[in-house]
Amino acid sequence: MPHIEQLSSHVADLIAAGEVVERPASVVKELVENALDAGASAVVVETRRGGMGLIRVTDNGCGIAPEELPTAFLRHATSKLRTESDLGKIGTLGFRGEALAAISAVSRLDIETRQSGASAGSALHLEGGVPGEVLPAGVPEGTTLYVRDLFYNTPARLKFMKKDTAETAAVNGLMQHLSLSHPDVSFRFIKDGAEALHTPGDGKLESAVYAALGRDFARGLIPVQGRGGDIAVSGFVTKPLCGRGSRGMQIFFVNGRFIKSQLLTAALEEGYRNQIMKGKFPGCVLSVTMPVTAVDVNVHPAKTQVKFAREKDVFDAVYHTVLDALDADGVPEPSRPAPVEKTVNPRQDFFQSMDAGTFRQKQAQRPAGTPAVPAPSPVPRRPLWDTELRAGAKVSDIDRASPVYAARRTPPAPVHMERPVPTPPAVSAPERRTETAAPPVPVSPARMPEKQDAPPPRPFVPAIPEVRQTTLDLPGQTAMEPPAPAPWRIAGEVLHTYIVCEAEDETVWLIDKHAAHERINFDRLKAAQTPPMRQQLLQPIAAAELEREDAALLLENLPVLEQFGFACEDFGGGTLLIREVPADIDAGDAVATLEEFAENLRTGRDPAERRENLLHTMACKAAIKAGMHSDERELRVLVDRVQSGEIKYCPHGRPVAVKLTKYELEKMFRRA
């Protein structure tokens, strides 16, 4: 058995350096964090050959005293911790005291520093972790470190380095994260003599985002601000339409420290559920501020992972902040839909609108033997003149209170015939008819009515009667104010798919009626507390085209199908017999819906996710299809829900409306 021996200090330093210094970006991270802890307001980073040739970090912080320079490069030497109690309330980026010792052990390092107010500075050279002599130097206030020939004495680590371009990209990404975590600090990154990043350091996060991540990314962001107890969340998230192909643009900070957290990622993406397209991921720049005693940053050598004392509180704070920001995006407060007042029907024998639960409850309370639908009340027989009037022109309920309708209801008075009845003209022999004419009926003078004046002329009745707001003579009915005119108008419908709407602010909206209706259905189904209403099929459908695996999976989940309005049974031979389907779904779409149900049941990870996937399918199948003809009233309802801001995306994350401004249209026609 080999003997146990203590490693030399040099080998121990190399092993410790391997835990802290993984690549040039690790060196930059440690040095820049030390600069930020020193109170710097401007940091300049320069690299050559991806950082393998040179890394120079310059700051204008507090500097280091000349007598403390050799001590700064010893292991576990730090100015940020004093006692063991300080480990539970770490408020600085660096604290272990291992960064400078690890970096100097695998490189040739030079440091130049000068304290604030000092007349001169000092310089020190280290090679392989061995310090030289501290020399005086005329340098500006702050600290500058030069790291050359990284991993020159550790070839095992050197051979795993990537190309210079890859290492430079890693440093660039790190500088972006650092600049976003401290927007009050001006960062500048120079790679191989060319400036790659420069932030203004004006304290505005939007300025840092614009400089670090680019204009296109910054234009698709939504500001977020929220708090849950002593946990504050602020920053920006991307609009659902600006989803990314990966999670690379999800940037989180906890107390100013860039971290990677599955908890925060899950909270962010949960806020985007049903609002972002499948396969897309949201981007963000989110800063979480919380008490330093509620987070442990000493769980990873690179300090990129933390542990929260109250994970649920952190999750809820991020989730609700993101969800509130997405709900309020683009919807001004005055234009949000007002709560709909409940309408009371004074005539309980008239047609009523109710949900499935109310209908079942009323049917359960109905006495035995009572018909489900009450018999209609007897209608008095109308006179012939009233029937002819209704056949000639339809009279609305509002017209019944007008004098025009009163004149129509009055039977015509008999008119005295003063002139004799004209005799029919003589008919020639060939034109004589063979039928025998009925003998004339003599009129008795006693029955002749008295002479009356001619009736007054009938008033003019327009073809489209004027609508007047009047009080109907019904119990519980009151006069209603006419609704305010909508701030938009429907210009038409194109391709039987898209609604063209013009708004007051000179913008044109194209609304996908299928996507809008699908979202309405999904919200209604998700909010329902009872199973949807069913319709029994006169002829059951044998779903023989289902695959054997799908049919078996559906048969295993018959209770789940019943919750969504399907009544199915095994028909033998791998065939599913469908007897009842939801009332919103056409019988012809039943098999296709069950096919998607099977796929959702197979891929769903938890019951809540499976339920939402099934609701997606039902909402899509029950929605208006593209190409269908829609009534104008249907289009008006869809436009009203979209323009009020109630719906913006379909359940799959696709937009329901596209806006074109007047300037964009004029630009298309070369008018602007």
HELIX and SHEET records of a PDB file:
HELIX    1   1 SER A    9  VAL A   20  1                                  12    
HELIX    2   2 PRO A   24  ASP A   37  1                                  14    
HELIX    3   3 ARG A   49  GLY A   51  5                                   3    
HELIX    4   4 PRO A   66  GLU A   68  5                                   3    
HELIX    5   5 LEU A   69  ALA A   72  1                                   4    
HELIX    6   6 GLU A   84  GLY A   88  5                                   5    
HELIX    7   7 ALA A   99  ALA A  105  1                                   7    
HELIX    8   8 PRO A  155  LEU A  158  1                                   4    
HELIX    9   9 ASP A  164  SER A  181  1                                  18    
HELIX   10  10 LEU A  205  LEU A  213  1                                   9    
HELIX   11  11 ARG A  215  ARG A  219  1                                   5    
HELIX   12  12 PRO A  240  CYS A  242  5                                   3    
HELIX   13  13 GLN A  262  GLY A  271  1                                  10    
HELIX   14  14 VAL A  292  ALA A  294  5                                   3    
HELIX   15  15 GLU A  311  ALA A  328  1                                  18    
HELIX   16  16 GLU A  333  SER A  335  5                                   3    
HELIX   17  17 ALA A  356  GLN A  365  1                                  10    
HELIX   18  18 LEU A  384  GLY A  392  1                                   9    
HELIX   19  19 ILE A  398  ALA A  401  5                                   4    
HELIX   20  20 PRO A  403  ARG A  409  1                                   7    
HELIX   21  21 ALA A  429  GLU A  431  5                                   3    
HELIX   22  22 PRO A  445  ARG A  447  5                                   3    
HELIX   23  23 LYS A  513  ALA A  527  1                                  15    
HELIX   24  24 ARG A  548  GLU A  556  1                                   9    
HELIX   25  25 LEU A  558  GLN A  563  1                                   6    
HELIX   26  26 ALA A  587  ASP A  589  5                                   3    
HELIX   27  27 ALA A  590  THR A  603  1                                  14    
HELIX   28  28 PRO A  607  ALA A  622  1                                  16    
HELIX   29  29 GLU A  632  GLN A  643  1                                  12    
HELIX   30  30 LYS A  662  MET A  668  1                                   7    
SHEET    1   A 8 VAL A 130  PRO A 131  0                                        
SHEET    2   A 8 GLY A 121  GLU A 127 -1                                        
SHEET    3   A 8 ARG A 108  ARG A 114 -1                                        
SHEET    4   A 8 GLY A 142  ARG A 148 -1                                        
SHEET    5   A 8 LEU A  54  ASP A  59 -1                                        
SHEET    6   A 8 ALA A  42  ARG A  48 -1                                        
SHEET    7   A 8 SER A 186  LYS A 191  1                                        
SHEET    8   A 8 ALA A 194  HIS A 198 -1                                        
SHEET    1   B 3 VAL A 130  PRO A 131  0                                        
SHEET    2   B 3 GLY A 121  GLU A 127 -1                                        
SHEET    3   B 3 LEU A 135  ALA A 137 -1                                        
SHEET    1   C 5 LEU A 221  GLY A 228  0                                        
SHEET    2   C 5 ILE A 231  THR A 238 -1                                        
SHEET    3   C 5 CYS A 284  THR A 289 -1                                        
SHEET    4   C 5 GLN A 250  VAL A 254  1                                        
SHEET    5   C 5 ARG A 257  ILE A 259 -1                                        
SHEET    1   D 2 VAL A 295  ASP A 296  0                                        
SHEET    2   D 2 LYS A 307  PHE A 308 -1                                        
SHEET    1   E 4 TRP A 488  VAL A 494  0                                        
SHEET    2   E 4 TYR A 498  ALA A 503 -1                                        
SHEET    3   E 4 THR A 507  ASP A 512 -1                                        
SHEET    4   E 4 ALA A 657  THR A 661 -1                                        
SHEET    1   F 3 ARG A 534  ALA A 543  0                                        
SHEET    2   F 3 THR A 575  PRO A 582 -1                                        
SHEET    3   F 3 ALA A 567  GLY A 572 -1                                        
END                                                                             
